[in-house]
Amino acid sequence: MTHGQARDHPPHATASGVYNVRPVSQPRAPHESTDPGHSDPHDFTGSDSGASCFALCVLWSREEPARVGEVLLVPPGDHRPGYTVGRATEVDDRGALPLALCQLRPFSLVTTGPLQDPRISRWQLAVRPAGDGLHVELRGRGGLLVHGAPAERATVRVGDLLELTGRLLLLVTRRPLAWPRESSFYPTFPFGQADPHGLVGESPAAWALRRELSFAASRGEHTLVVGPSGAGKELVVRAIHRASRRGERPLVARNAATIPDTLIDAELFGNLRNYPNPGIPDRPGLLGEADGGTLFLDEIGELPAALQARLLRVMDCGEYQRLGEARRRTTDVRLIAATNRDPAILKHDLLARFSVRLTVPGFAERPDDIPLIARHLVRQILADDPAARARLCPDDEPRLSPQLITAAVRRSYNTHTRELSELLLRALAASPGPTLEGPPLPTTSPPPSAPSPDSSPPEPDEAEPPGVTREQILAALDRCDGVRDRAWRELGLTSRYQLKRLLKRHNIA
């Protein structure tokens, strides 16, 4: 298979859809047999359907930004020589097998090959499973940062960040060994991009959401969408409606929290002209407007309990009564509601009528998707700014700094996409160059007094970071073409003064 070539079926996959993932140096045709007395450490066939393996997910790449979201799968088992990460496609002198990047989805596995960045060594990292984590060791040139701290070797666990200094940022995560194989449940779209419904993400959590969305769209039952603020609940609701049999009919949306208490009945059920007060026009209400389509009530937990009770008959048989009208009406409407609160706040009999429920995961459950979402948001932010787009987004690939991605992934979110958009906007305001840098950190300390014209600026009393070697400093300066203001950032230092101290200590001119 050529570089980046897709297959109709995942390589080395059984009929049940269990992946048999192999390093790039160990190809084997599906019909080949193996010695039954020899255990192949790279053969995932027959794995427990609930099992998973360690994976290193690309969060950022200086030379290959389009590969964000791809993963290096680390096969389970006790392969003593371990594995390598780098540009090599063959085993090293220790017998360690090279891992290849792949685009992994529930119904496909496309091997895209090793890293191509010439500044990354052929065998850059040595990797092997170690209990509940991975043991990683730096073998190539350049530096290795583990959660921002220089290291030659470390044991890392799920959620840890690894940076090949200034070249590549990886997240330790896991991927299932067995995903459902059918591809018909969702429309096709390019890897790492927004899907036809606007959802972004390649993590298991993102694909579980798509599967739940597809199931909800195929049903006609009333649906409850739960998830934290800003996680994309409305996007999911609109996708369910658009993909359902009612997709050509209207979607009527209203935030229940914005309806005044005195008008809730009239807003939902409608009213006759001049009722309850003269001059009030005849209104069909939200239920009448949504007839034949979908009514979306956001923040349904804000509805008073009495009104929740009056929705029960509508949800059961479509019957309702407009204010001031004696006869009953019927409506063919599907109710989809959303809330960022515990569903238990709803009346139990109302909650029982939402027979289809799905949860939109927050960023904490899908950190490997944050760079993809950030990239998507940057494209949207720059859509109306051609000059900034030409500067920061050549070839339609936004240039984001590793510090910005690290800050975005480590952040604890309250409003998720909204908060990430704010972070990116602040970064844009602080980035005059060709790369979107991290925004300045907020400070509560007063600004330093301006120095006199004949005095040098004071240097803060900052400790020198341990473990930064002369070789790492020289490599960073080389990558940054000698620009020290970029080099200290690549080394993970807190300021240029730390770099100045290190240059003096290591006698680097």
N, C-alpha and C positions, 0 to 999 in steps of 0.2 A: 504494500500500500504506500503510495507516495505521501509526501508531507502534506498534512491537512486534508487528506482524502477521507470522505465519509464512507461508511459501509451500510448496507441495508440492515445488517444485524450487528450487534456489538461483537468485537473480536473475542473469540474463545468464550462464547456464551452458550449455555445449555438451552434446551427447549423451554425450560421453566423460567429462563431469564436471569439465572444466577451467573454473574460475571466471573470469567476465568482470566484475570488480569495478569499479564506477563510483562517483565521489563523488556525494553526494546531489543536487547541483545539475545533474547531467548524466543524467537518465533517458532511456532509449531502449527502446522495445518490442523484443522479440526478433526481430520480423519486419522491422524497419527496416533499411535498407541505409545504408552510409556511402560516402563518396567513396573509391574505391580508391586514389587518389593521395595521400590524406591519412592519416597514421599517427595513430591515436587513442592517446594515452599512457595511457588508462585501460582499454584493452581487453586483458584477459589471455588471451583466447581464442587457442588454438594455442600457448600457452606450453609449454615443455619440462616433462614430467610430473615431473621432479625439481627444477624451479626453485622459488624461494620469493621472497617480498617482505618488506620491512620492515613491522613492525607495532608499534603502541604499545598495550600491554596495561594495562588499568585494574587497579591493585593496591589502591587505596583511594580512596574518594570521600566527602567530608564530607556532602554533601547527597543523594547517590544511591548508598548502599552496596550496593544490589541489583545494580548494574551492574559489580561486581567480576568480572573474567574476560572482559569484553567487549573487543574490539580495534578499533583504528583502522588499517585497512590502507592502506599508502602504495604506490600503484601504481608499478611500475618504469618506467623510461623518463626522458626528458629533457624534462619539462614545466617550462619556464623560470620561469614565475611561481610555481611551487610549489603548496603546499597550506596550508590553515589548520586549526587545531584550536580549537573554541570553540562558541558557541551559534548561529552563523550557518548558514543553509541556502543562501546565495547567494555568488557570487564577491565578492572584495573589490575595492578600487580598483586593485590591481595585477594583477588577473586570476587571482589564486590561487583554487583550488577548495577548498571546504570538505570535510572528511572526516567521515563519519558512523560512529558506533559500530555494531558488529554482533556478533551471537552466531554465531560460526563453528564449525561442526562438519564432519566429513568428508562428511556427506550433506545438509547444509542450511546456508544463510546467511540469518539473519534480521536485517534492518536495523532498529535501534532508534532511529535518529535522532541528532541532535547532543546535546551536553551541555545540561542544563537548569538547572544551578546559576546563580542570578542574579548571584552574585559573580564569575562567570567572564565575561570579555568576549566579544563576538560573534566577534571574531577574536583569540583569546588568544595563540596561537603560530603562527608561520610555520614550515613544515617543507618540506624538499626533500631528495631523495637526494643524497649526496655521497660518491662512491666506495664504500668499505666501511662507510659510516655514514650518519647523517642530520645535516643542518645544521638546528638549531632556533634561533629568535629570538623573544624575548619582545616582543609587540606590545600586549598588553592591560595592564590595571591589576594591581597585586599584584606579587609577586616570583616568581622562578624559581630553584630550587635544582637543581644538577646534582651528584649524589652528595654532597648536603649542603652544597655551596658555592654562594653566590649568583653568578648569571651573567645577563648580558643576552642572550648568544648563545653557542652552543657546537656542536661537532661531536661527536655521541654515537654509540656503537656498541652492538652486541648485549650485553646485560647491564647497561647503564647505567640509572640511576634518574633520573627527572625529577619534580620536585615543584612544582606550582603552589602556592605556600606556603599551607598550611593548607586547601587546597581539593581537590587531586587529586594522586595519585601514579601515575606511569606507568613501565612497564618497556619498554625497547627490546628487541624480540625479532624473530623471523621466523615467517611462516606459509607453508605450501606453497601454490602456485598451483593444484595439482591433487591432490585427494584422491579415493579411491574413492567412488562415489556411493551404492552400495546402503545402505539403512538397516535392512534386515532382520536384519543380523548382531548387533544389540544391542537390548535393550529400551529403550523411550523413557523419559525422565525429565527433570525441569525443568533448565534451564541453570544450571550452577554448583552444583547440589546433588549429594548422594551418589546414585549410581546404585543399581539394585535389589540389587546385590551389595555395596554399601558403599564402592565406589571413588569418589574425588573427584578431579576435574581435567578441564580442557578443553583442555589443551595438546596439541600433536601427539604428545608422548611418552605422555601418558595415553591418547589414542585408539589409538595403536599397541599399547599394552598390552591394551586391550580387544579389539582385533582378534585378537591372539595368544591371548588367553584364550578367545574364542569358537571359534577354530580348535581349540585343545586340548580344549575341552569336546565338540566334535563328533566327536572321535576316541576310540578306546578304548585307544590305546597308552600304555605307561608314560611318565611325564612328569617332567622335571626343571625345577624353578623356581629360578632363581639371582637373587640381589640382595643389596644391603647390609642390615645389621641395621636393623630397624625400618621398612623401606621398604614393608612390606605383603605379604610372601610368603605368610603363612598366609591372609590375606584372599583372595588370588588362588587359592590351592589350594582353599579352600572354595567359591569361585565356580565353579571348573572342575567340581568334583564336583556342585554343585547344578544346574548347567546341562547336565550330561551325562545319558546314558540311565540311569546308576546313581544319579541324584539322589534317588530315593525309598528307596534302600538305605543302609545305615550308612556313615558316614565314621569310620574308626578312626584316631586321631591319637596319635602318640607322638614325643617328642623323643629322638632316638637318643643324645644326649649325657648323658641322665639315667639310662640303663639301666646298672646295674652290670655290669662285665665278666663276672662269674661267672654272671650270670643272662640274658645276651643271648640264648643259644640257646633257653632256656625261654620267655622273653618273646615271641620271634618265632614259634617253631615249636610251643610248648606242650609238655606232658609228661603221661605217665600218672600216675595216683595212686600215691603212695609212691615215686616215682622223681624224682630219684636218692636221696632220703632219706626215711625213714619219716615219715608225717604230712603230706607235701606233697600238696595236693589235685590232682585232675585239672584240667588247664587246656587250653583250645583254642589258646592263643597268639594273637598279633595277627593272624596269617594266617587262623586259623579264625574269629575274630570278624568279620573284614572280608569273609568269603565272600559274593560277590554284590555287594559294594560297592567302596569305595576304602580303601586303606591309605596314610596320610600319614606319612612318616618325615621329621621335621624334623632339620636338621643331620646329614644322612646321611654327610657327610665324617668324622664322628667314629666311624663304625663301623670296627672292625678289618678289615684286609684279608682275613683268613681268613673272616670272616662275610660280607663282601661277595661272596666267591667262592661261598658257600653260597646266596646269593640268586639266582644265575644260572638254575638250573633252575626255580625258582619263577616267575621272570619269563618264561622260555621257554614252559613248558607247565603251570604251576600245581602241579607235584609238589613235595611236601615230606614230611618225616618227623618226627613228634613224638619227643621224648626218651623212651627206654624202650619204644618201640613198633616192632615189626618191619615192619608193613605200611606202604605208602606211601599218602598221602592226596593229594587234589587240591583246589585251591581256585580259584574264579573271582574273582580280585581284580585290580584295577588299582592299581599302585604309583605314587604321586606323591611325589617327594622334593624337599627344598629344602635349599639351602646358601648361606651368605654368603661362602664361600671359592671359590677358583678350581676349577672342575669338574675340572681336571686332577689334583687330589689323589685322585680316585676311581680305582679299578682300571680300566684301559682297557676291559676286557671288560664291566664293569658299566656304565660310561659309555656304551658302544656300544648297550646295550639301552634306553637312554632316547632313543627315536627322536623324541620331541617335547620341545623345550626352549624355554623362554622366560625373558626377563630382566625383572625388575621394576626400573625406573629409580629412582635416588636423587633427592633434591631438587636436586642440582646440575644435573641434566638437565631439570628442570621447575620452575624458580623461579617462573614465572608461576602455578603451581598452589598455591604455599605460602599465599597469603592465603585461597584457597578452603578449603584443608585446615584452616587456623587457624580460620576461621569455623565449620566443621563441628565441630572439637574444642571450641570455646568453647560451642557449643550442648550438647554432651554433658556438659561440665564443669558447666554451669549447670542441667542437667536436674533435679537434686535440691536446688537452692538457689533457691526462688521469689523471695526478696527480691533476690538478686544478679541474677537473670534479669530481673526487672522494671526494675532500675536500668541494666543494661548491654546488655540485649537487647530493646528495645521493638520491637514489630511483627516479632519473630522475626529481626531483623537486628542482630547483635552490633555494638556501637560500639567499634571499635578505633582507636587513635591511629596517625597516620602514622609516628611514631617506632618504635612496636612492630612495624609491618609492615616498615619498613625494616630493623630489627634482625633480624627473622626471615628476610628474603630474603637479606641479606648474610652470614648466619651460615654457617659451614662445619660441616656435620652429620656426626656419627659414628653416632648411633642414630636419626636421622630423626624419625619420628612420635613416638617416645617422648621425644626431646629437645625437640621442639616443644611437646609437652604439658607438659613440665616448665617451659619458658619461659613458657607461658600461665598456669600455676598461680602462678608467682612474680609475674607481672604482676597477677593477680587479688588476691594478697595485698597488693600495693603500690598498689592503685587504689580508693580510697574513693569516688571521684566517678562520674559517669555514663559515663565513657570508660575503656576498658581501656588503661592506659598501659604503657610499657615498664618492665620490672623494673629496680631499681637495679643499676648496674654493680658487680661485685665489686671490692674494693680490698684491697691488702695494706698500705697505709699506716695508721699509728695515727690514731684519731679526734682532731680538734682539741680542745684544752682548752676547757672551758666559760668564756665571758666573765663578767667580774664584772658585778653588777647595773647599775652606772652606766656601763658601757662598751659601745660598739657592737661587733658581731661583726666580726672581721677580714675584709677582702676579699682573696681570693687574687690573686696576681699573674698575671692572665691577659691574654694579648694580645687586642686588639680584632680581631674578624674583618674582613678587608678586604671591601669591596664592598657592605656593608649600608647602603643609602641612607636618608635621612630619610623619603622617601615609603614605603619598604618597612616601616619601623618604625611609622609612623602607620597604614598599612593593617593591619598585624598587631594593633595595639592596638584598632583599630576592629572587626576580626573577633572579637576576644576581649573586647569590651565593656569595654576599659580594664583588664582583669585582667592585670597584668604577669607573674604567675607562669605564665600560659598563653602569653603573647605571646613570651617568650624561647624557649619550646619550638617555637612555630610558625616562628620565624625561624631555627631550626636552631642556636641558640647552645648552649654547653656549660653555662651556669649563669646565674642571675639577675644575677650581678655584671657579666657582660659587657653585659647589657641596661642596667644602671644606668650603666655607663661611656658607652655609646652615647647614652643619653638626655641625659647631661650634655654630651657633645661636640656634639650637634645642638641643644642648648638646648630640649629638649622637657620641659615641666613634668609 
